[in-house]
């Protein structure tokens, strides 16, 4: 049976690939061979390494990793030759033999077309305010073709030379965000060079484009939740400033390393009791109660309604669990008797329910079992094949 590279090894390889390409772009700019774009180093080549290929093609991943191991062996042999005078030349002669006899993967399989912004990342912070501004830009420039729910079914869609893509599926995560940014700014063409989408660089600036992409991520998450009852791609809790009982104003980013219970209060019900297993964050107002942390930010409510695929009027009573890395992981609906592992909506590909407890051990409640599974299965977002 052919050797199948384990996922951690592939992920580590992809992280090295991405880091190396970012370093190359930075070096190219430092040498004065390229100009910065959006304040970041621009990718100077027409192609980049295709990380997505290693994820989808096990045989290619096996070939690439085998060749990478061979390169490491050759480097060690060169180091050995430098240190061992007696066997220097036989060892040095072995290196080209190994490199020439290796089965190297075809170049077109491990590379893909790139654009100057391929490895650039948004600096919007995925905040509720960025999402709100992105929504306004989307409704002004994009909604007539892509539709209110970004599914590609706007009123002008049928008259276009090519039907707009559905932006609520996996498309946003199959592409690097820098490449999505480039396509909004510069438009799209088909294989014959005919324009299928105009560029908006003269209407939408760089920052607004990142904000539109933030809004589309929120909408895609909400559509996924409504259609498949899961978040098909992981999403961070939007970054917002909180008023906390201890410590005054704090950002959600400052709470990384702690689990969060995000509560949308119901006026007719008391807030859940505070629990040492997480920090309780109330989104909205809660009369007669001083929450552990809270925000009354209207943009935050609107952003979370988009992420959940509901209207703001339907938020009351919903609770969310956020893991220590800031990923949205689980949801509890109003009227639900308690938490269970079924509430875990953002899972790893091989997610399995954990055994609750041995027959003679103390029973584990549903929330504790959910937290254990959440902690045991950390999330890793992948964009265009690269872990981010």
Secondary structure as GFF3:
##gff-version 3
##sequence-region A 1 388
A	DSSP	alpha_helix	7	30	.	.	.	ID=ss1
A	DSSP	beta_strand	47	49	.	.	.	ID=ss2
A	DSSP	alpha_helix	51	56	.	.	.	ID=ss3
A	DSSP	alpha_helix	58	83	.	.	.	ID=ss4
A	DSSP	three_ten_helix	85	87	.	.	.	ID=ss5
A	DSSP	alpha_helix	88	101	.	.	.	ID=ss6
A	DSSP	alpha_helix	107	110	.	.	.	ID=ss7
A	DSSP	beta_strand	111	113	.	.	.	ID=ss8
A	DSSP	alpha_helix	128	141	.	.	.	ID=ss9
A	DSSP	alpha_helix	143	146	.	.	.	ID=ss10
A	DSSP	three_ten_helix	157	159	.	.	.	ID=ss11
A	DSSP	alpha_helix	171	174	.	.	.	ID=ss12
A	DSSP	alpha_helix	177	186	.	.	.	ID=ss13
A	DSSP	beta_strand	188	189	.	.	.	ID=ss14
A	DSSP	beta_strand	195	197	.	.	.	ID=ss15
A	DSSP	alpha_helix	206	228	.	.	.	ID=ss16
A	DSSP	beta_strand	241	244	.	.	.	ID=ss17
A	DSSP	beta_strand	248	251	.	.	.	ID=ss18
A	DSSP	three_ten_helix	252	255	.	.	.	ID=ss19
A	DSSP	beta_strand	260	263	.	.	.	ID=ss20
A	DSSP	beta_strand	279	283	.	.	.	ID=ss21
A	DSSP	beta_strand	293	295	.	.	.	ID=ss22
A	DSSP	alpha_helix	298	308	.	.	.	ID=ss23
A	DSSP	three_ten_helix	312	314	.	.	.	ID=ss24
A	DSSP	beta_strand	319	322	.	.	.	ID=ss25
A	DSSP	beta_strand	328	332	.	.	.	ID=ss26
A	DSSP	three_ten_helix	341	343	.	.	.	ID=ss27
A	DSSP	alpha_helix	366	376	.	.	.	ID=ss28
A	DSSP	beta_strand	382	383	.	.	.	ID=ss29
A	DSSP	beta_strand	386	387	.	.	.	ID=ss30
###
